[in-house]
Amino acid sequence: MPRTLIADTVNKVGETVQLAGFVDTKRDHGKVTFIDLRDRSGKVQIVGYKMLGELKVESVIQVTGEVKARPAAQVNPDLATGTVEIDVKSYEVLAAAQDLPILVDGDGREINEDIRLQYRYIDLRRERLNRNIRLRSKFVRALREGLYAQDFVEIETPILSQSTKEGARDFLVPSRLHPGNFYALPQSPQQYKQLLMTAGFERYFQIARCFRDEDLRADRLLEFTQLDLEMSYVEDVHDVMDPVEKVVKDAIAQVGGKLRDAQFPVYTYEEAMKEFGADKFDLRSEAEKADGTLAFAWVIKFPFFKKVDKSDAAEVIDGKSGWTFTHNPFSTPEKEFIPDLLAGRNIDKIITAQYDLVCNGYEVGGGSLRAHTREVLEATYKIMGYSQEEIEASVGHMLRAFDLGTPPHGGIALGLDRLVAVLTGETSIKECVAFPTSGSGSVSVMSAPGAVTGTQLEELGLSVKEQA
Amino acid sequence: MPRTLIADTVNKVGETVQLAGFVDTKRDHGKVTFIDLRDRSGKVQIVGYKMLGELKVESVIQVTGEVKARPAAQVNPDLATGTVEIDVKSYEVLAAAQDLPILVDGDGREINEDIRLQYRYIDLRRERLNRNIRLRSKFVRALREGLYAQDFVEIETPILSQSTKEGARDFLVPSRLHPGNFYALPQSPQQYKQLLMTAGFERYFQIARCFRDEDLRADRLLEFTQLDLEMSYVEDVHDVMDPVEKVVKDAIAQVGGKLRDAQFPVYTYEEAMKEFGADKFDLRSEAEKADGTLAFAWVIKFPFFKKVDKSDAAEVIDGKSGWTFTHNPFSTPEKEFIPDLLAGRNIDKIITAQYDLVCNGYEVGGGSLRAHTREVLEATYKIMGYSQEEIEASVGHMLRAFDLGTPPHGGIALGLDRLVAVLTGETSIKECVAFPTSGSGSVSVMSAPGAVTGTQLEELGLSVKEQA
């Protein structure tokens, strides 16, 4: 007999069906045992007479039984299948469960995080997490379809790549074929996506995995996912912001999200700092916060450069002159500031064609129109104090690509983990990732990072230093 | 004036339009210059009187001009826009191109591969590659939609993970937060996807990036992409093979692929070896080869175990007893062989519930029904000579998950790079990847792998050995 999904039982009163799923809850009433059986489509009450009593919750079973309408007084309004129950004729235990290390019937927030991550495959049975992960899939599908409709092409870019010094530390991957040399995991596909514009694809996107070897502050992940896109023949920041806003709004509508503003308000950096004292802010009233409203806004007209923060090692390296970029060295200034950039003057006044997307107090995305000529990119690096040789060593391949004809272009990256978190009302992005890393950088379920063998190190031409 | 896509010019005779694109070809006839202008939608002839002559091919320009119908005698049947040409009124050079290091108007096969990869962003302008990458996007979109229609959920699994000894060498990633310890990049999401079945998702898929640190034989990539999926409550190999076959066939139809067989023929391993002397084979006639037909077939009923090949280091490690798995240690035997597996007898006769998908002589996918109980997985490892302690150390987390209730399940992984190669008629998968690695393991465009600084190594607790 083919399996029936639990949600479909309501339409099969009087029929004999086969169901399969987890024992969600169990109540014994002497000879009669009531079980809520759970599959991907929902839950239904199944009733066993002189049977089912020995089953432990969270065991996996297959049952055959008759769908019976419940008397009006016994209808369960809390269950989508509350009008029926299954009179079990026979059943088979597909996988017996031992006692669970964590309970899955609450929201789980009170459970120690390390235990939740160790047993993530149990934690994910929790309705809240299950819903988050399913909503993520649906949301990403909607984003993709919105982009396809606008003629974007999805293109994969490498994970094994070159260190590109994008602000945070790179994860390194030792090369066995070139001992003593390393690949780096990408902090973003920034350079590859610009090169796809050189290649003429015009409209690229990717749901891209990115990596940052950071000290794990609250709610940062070692690996994260961004919706990454780039467009050619753009002249104005709105040429990117408008299609992105449309795709985001349509996708949110498809997953039932509630927007505060039909059109996202736009603030300049100066206005935002004056009004909120920060370049990310929460526009919601208390009532809007309570009902899960999403308040998006754009922030534009950021300063291109800032004075180096001497306590930040990466900034000191990048900003040899005492100046470094605020957002992205590959950005172009707003048109009227290009002469200043090329001349290296009024550096603190130069405005970059950058746009950040904020939502409910978080930065959920950022992008810019890019340098697409040698002159502009070189001028940016010169302001940061790079010599011509250092520029060639750092971004020579980009300059070469610009020399060979690169259309004007711009793009954006949206933080998908954070977007799903605001959509689901979660504060922690970990609640929206199936297998996140722990606060100490350990992966969920498995034992990593871990030791490796001497042979493996030998092959890589490496040795591990004694730890003090 | 908004930009018009070149393909749309045929419907705008008499109108003034603005176009943007690359100078594809140029012919000077004294005062008149003819250019084929190329954008993502196609090419069109533009005509300049006393202008355009100074442009180098592959420069990026924006032109304003009038769409004129060509006289019947001058219609170009080779161009979709061959009925019109653009009488240029004015134009702007958006990015002047210098002389190109490689030509992009042929199929490029005669050009040195290293040069092609160094200038991949130019190589990708080539019509053949451009078409391959666009078709890949379209094909993946169709696969995804087919899976969504069958109620699959897309879920991302970690890239920073644990070494799982799946046959090839793992890439390792040193941990800075845990000096001397390493993450491994996944060879497949095998264990995570099985754990998603424990979590109750029932139908998972992912377009997953995977990694193998292999000596680069012909046409292997260090990183590759697979369509990875897993399903719960499957009893028979056809419960996975049938929906997968449907998704693949529908997606191929959507990109205009031509199938030899409306239903993929199924061979047992024994039949395949007898008929073709191999477990992958090409069913096409010479005529079918010439017209790009795709000949898929399934191969089933493989032996579960084989004698260890003593020249293969990985097999020697896995097969301590002299036996190792042929395909996947997480597979389950076909039902009737479970008693033999549990008893560790007739080892050479045990048939695994494995299914491989072959196409045009290549293996394009493989999967199996899985062990979902402690007994079966332990028995498999015992046959390979693992002690109980070694089993716990290696797959203890999987056994624990099985103890906590895991539905019977099975899945498959399809090699997406190879599938796109057979679809596009390419022999090399590199022609279907935007930025592939070279034969020596160098990444395209950038200089990686490369040296890193002493500070970086210091932070990771590593030192590089002097190379002899």
Chai-1 contact restraints between the chains, C-beta under 6 A:
chainA,res_idxA,chainB,res_idxB,connection_type,confidence,min_distance_angstrom,max_distance_angstrom,comment,restraint_id
A,A20,B,Y233,contact,1.0,0.0,6.0,A-B,restraint_1
A,R40,B,E202,contact,1.0,0.0,6.0,A-B,restraint_2
A,E58,B,G405,contact,1.0,0.0,6.0,A-B,restraint_3
A,S59,B,G405,contact,1.0,0.0,6.0,A-B,restraint_4
A,V60,B,G405,contact,1.0,0.0,6.0,A-B,restraint_5
A,V60,B,P407,contact,1.0,0.0,6.0,A-B,restraint_6
A,L94,B,P408,contact,1.0,0.0,6.0,A-B,restraint_7
A,A95,B,G405,contact,1.0,0.0,6.0,A-B,restraint_8
A,A95,B,T406,contact,1.0,0.0,6.0,A-B,restraint_9
A,A97,B,L404,contact,1.0,0.0,6.0,A-B,restraint_10
A,A97,B,G405,contact,1.0,0.0,6.0,A-B,restraint_11
A,Q98,B,D403,contact,1.0,0.0,6.0,A-B,restraint_12
A,Y121,B,L195,contact,1.0,0.0,6.0,A-B,restraint_13
A,Y121,B,T198,contact,1.0,0.0,6.0,A-B,restraint_14
A,Y121,B,A199,contact,1.0,0.0,6.0,A-B,restraint_15
A,Y121,B,A401,contact,1.0,0.0,6.0,A-B,restraint_16
A,I122,B,L404,contact,1.0,0.0,6.0,A-B,restraint_17
A,L124,B,A199,contact,1.0,0.0,6.0,A-B,restraint_18
A,R125,B,A199,contact,1.0,0.0,6.0,A-B,restraint_19
A,R125,B,G200,contact,1.0,0.0,6.0,A-B,restraint_20
A,I133,B,I155,contact,1.0,0.0,6.0,A-B,restraint_21
A,R134,B,V153,contact,1.0,0.0,6.0,A-B,restraint_22
A,S137,B,V153,contact,1.0,0.0,6.0,A-B,restraint_23
A,S137,B,E154,contact,1.0,0.0,6.0,A-B,restraint_24
A,V153,B,R134,contact,1.0,0.0,6.0,A-B,restraint_25
A,V153,B,S137,contact,1.0,0.0,6.0,A-B,restraint_26
A,E154,B,S137,contact,1.0,0.0,6.0,A-B,restraint_27
A,I155,B,I133,contact,1.0,0.0,6.0,A-B,restraint_28
A,I155,B,A434,contact,1.0,0.0,6.0,A-B,restraint_29
A,T157,B,F435,contact,1.0,0.0,6.0,A-B,restraint_30
A,P158,B,F435,contact,1.0,0.0,6.0,A-B,restraint_31
A,P158,B,V443,contact,1.0,0.0,6.0,A-B,restraint_32
A,I159,B,R209,contact,1.0,0.0,6.0,A-B,restraint_33
A,I159,B,E223,contact,1.0,0.0,6.0,A-B,restraint_34
A,L160,B,L222,contact,1.0,0.0,6.0,A-B,restraint_35
A,L160,B,E223,contact,1.0,0.0,6.0,A-B,restraint_36
A,S161,B,V443,contact,1.0,0.0,6.0,A-B,restraint_37
A,S161,B,A448,contact,1.0,0.0,6.0,A-B,restraint_38
A,Q162,B,M446,contact,1.0,0.0,6.0,A-B,restraint_39
A,Q162,B,S447,contact,1.0,0.0,6.0,A-B,restraint_40
A,Q162,B,A448,contact,1.0,0.0,6.0,A-B,restraint_41
A,F171,B,V173,contact,1.0,0.0,6.0,A-B,restraint_42
A,V173,B,F171,contact,1.0,0.0,6.0,A-B,restraint_43
A,V173,B,V173,contact,1.0,0.0,6.0,A-B,restraint_44
A,S175,B,P449,contact,1.0,0.0,6.0,A-B,restraint_45
A,R176,B,D213,contact,1.0,0.0,6.0,A-B,restraint_46
A,L177,B,G441,contact,1.0,0.0,6.0,A-B,restraint_47
A,H178,B,P449,contact,1.0,0.0,6.0,A-B,restraint_48
A,G180,B,V464,contact,1.0,0.0,6.0,A-B,restraint_49
A,N181,B,P449,contact,1.0,0.0,6.0,A-B,restraint_50
A,N181,B,G450,contact,1.0,0.0,6.0,A-B,restraint_51
A,F182,B,P449,contact,1.0,0.0,6.0,A-B,restraint_52
A,F182,B,V452,contact,1.0,0.0,6.0,A-B,restraint_53
A,Y183,B,A448,contact,1.0,0.0,6.0,A-B,restraint_54
A,Y183,B,P449,contact,1.0,0.0,6.0,A-B,restraint_55
A,L195,B,Y121,contact,1.0,0.0,6.0,A-B,restraint_56
A,T198,B,Y121,contact,1.0,0.0,6.0,A-B,restraint_57
A,A199,B,Y121,contact,1.0,0.0,6.0,A-B,restraint_58
A,A199,B,L124,contact,1.0,0.0,6.0,A-B,restraint_59
A,A199,B,R125,contact,1.0,0.0,6.0,A-B,restraint_60
A,G200,B,R125,contact,1.0,0.0,6.0,A-B,restraint_61
A,E202,B,R40,contact,1.0,0.0,6.0,A-B,restraint_62
A,R209,B,I159,contact,1.0,0.0,6.0,A-B,restraint_63
A,D213,B,R176,contact,1.0,0.0,6.0,A-B,restraint_64
A,L222,B,L160,contact,1.0,0.0,6.0,A-B,restraint_65
A,E223,B,I159,contact,1.0,0.0,6.0,A-B,restraint_66
A,E223,B,L160,contact,1.0,0.0,6.0,A-B,restraint_67
A,Y233,B,A20,contact,1.0,0.0,6.0,A-B,restraint_68
A,H397,B,V445,contact,1.0,0.0,6.0,A-B,restraint_69
A,A401,B,Y121,contact,1.0,0.0,6.0,A-B,restraint_70
A,D403,B,Q98,contact,1.0,0.0,6.0,A-B,restraint_71
A,L404,B,A97,contact,1.0,0.0,6.0,A-B,restraint_72
A,L404,B,I122,contact,1.0,0.0,6.0,A-B,restraint_73
A,G405,B,E58,contact,1.0,0.0,6.0,A-B,restraint_74
A,G405,B,S59,contact,1.0,0.0,6.0,A-B,restraint_75
A,G405,B,V60,contact,1.0,0.0,6.0,A-B,restraint_76
A,G405,B,A95,contact,1.0,0.0,6.0,A-B,restraint_77
A,G405,B,A97,contact,1.0,0.0,6.0,A-B,restraint_78
A,T406,B,A95,contact,1.0,0.0,6.0,A-B,restraint_79
A,P407,B,V60,contact,1.0,0.0,6.0,A-B,restraint_80
A,P408,B,L94,contact,1.0,0.0,6.0,A-B,restraint_81
A,A434,B,I155,contact,1.0,0.0,6.0,A-B,restraint_82
A,F435,B,T157,contact,1.0,0.0,6.0,A-B,restraint_83
A,F435,B,P158,contact,1.0,0.0,6.0,A-B,restraint_84
A,G441,B,L177,contact,1.0,0.0,6.0,A-B,restraint_85
A,V443,B,P158,contact,1.0,0.0,6.0,A-B,restraint_86
A,V443,B,S161,contact,1.0,0.0,6.0,A-B,restraint_87
A,V445,B,H397,contact,1.0,0.0,6.0,A-B,restraint_88
A,M446,B,Q162,contact,1.0,0.0,6.0,A-B,restraint_89
A,S447,B,Q162,contact,1.0,0.0,6.0,A-B,restraint_90
A,A448,B,S161,contact,1.0,0.0,6.0,A-B,restraint_91
A,A448,B,Q162,contact,1.0,0.0,6.0,A-B,restraint_92
A,A448,B,Y183,contact,1.0,0.0,6.0,A-B,restraint_93
A,P449,B,S175,contact,1.0,0.0,6.0,A-B,restraint_94
A,P449,B,H178,contact,1.0,0.0,6.0,A-B,restraint_95
A,P449,B,N181,contact,1.0,0.0,6.0,A-B,restraint_96
A,P449,B,F182,contact,1.0,0.0,6.0,A-B,restraint_97
A,P449,B,Y183,contact,1.0,0.0,6.0,A-B,restraint_98
A,G450,B,N181,contact,1.0,0.0,6.0,A-B,restraint_99
A,V452,B,F182,contact,1.0,0.0,6.0,A-B,restraint_100
A,G461,B,K465,contact,1.0,0.0,6.0,A-B,restraint_101
A,L462,B,L462,contact,1.0,0.0,6.0,A-B,restraint_102
A,S463,B,S463,contact,1.0,0.0,6.0,A-B,restraint_103
A,S463,B,K465,contact,1.0,0.0,6.0,A-B,restraint_104
A,V464,B,G180,contact,1.0,0.0,6.0,A-B,restraint_105
A,K465,B,G461,contact,1.0,0.0,6.0,A-B,restraint_106
A,K465,B,S463,contact,1.0,0.0,6.0,A-B,restraint_107
